Amino acid sequence: MSFELDVKGSNTQLIPVVKIEDDYFSTSSISLGDVHCKPLLMNVPSIKQSLGIESRKFKISSVTIDISNYVYSGQRFTDRLSESSLINKEMYIYFKTQSMTSVEELHEVFYGRIRSINHDDS
């Protein structure tokens, strides 16, 4: 079943999935074939965009994602930051619907590069 058919149904379930390098994050623990999404995404990503009618330019000015620093599988997200920087790494944001069972079926809503990272204890 396709994304379009799923969102037209009466029981729509959209789950955000964020991919950074080879890691997948979501708001809940889900598996998509051989890929397991870490349940560390704290909310639905916020995407801000603008459209210049006169200039006919469309731009995405910022995307905000919140990832928990909770210990998951023996590691914190910030442990990864001490190993290598994520600055300028590719990031994808997808939506998963109730009938999607593999990564290939996910509906991409954003692609970009990480420009800055802010973190605290949480």
HELIX and SHEET records of a PDB file:
HELIX    1   1 PHE A    3  LYS A    8  1                                   6    
HELIX    2   2 PHE A   77  GLU A   83  1                                   7    
HELIX    3   3 VAL A  103  GLU A  105  5                                   3    
SHEET    1   A 4 ASP A  23  SER A  26  0                                        
SHEET    2   A 4 ILE A  15  ILE A  20 -1                                        
SHEET    3   A 4 GLU A  90  LYS A  96 -1                                        
SHEET    4   A 4 HIS A 107  ARG A 113 -1                                        
SHEET    1   B 2 ILE A  30  LEU A  32  0                                        
SHEET    2   B 2 VAL A  35  CYS A  37 -1                                        
SHEET    1   C 2 SER A  46  GLY A  52  0                                        
SHEET    2   C 2 LYS A  57  THR A  64 -1                                        
END                                                                             
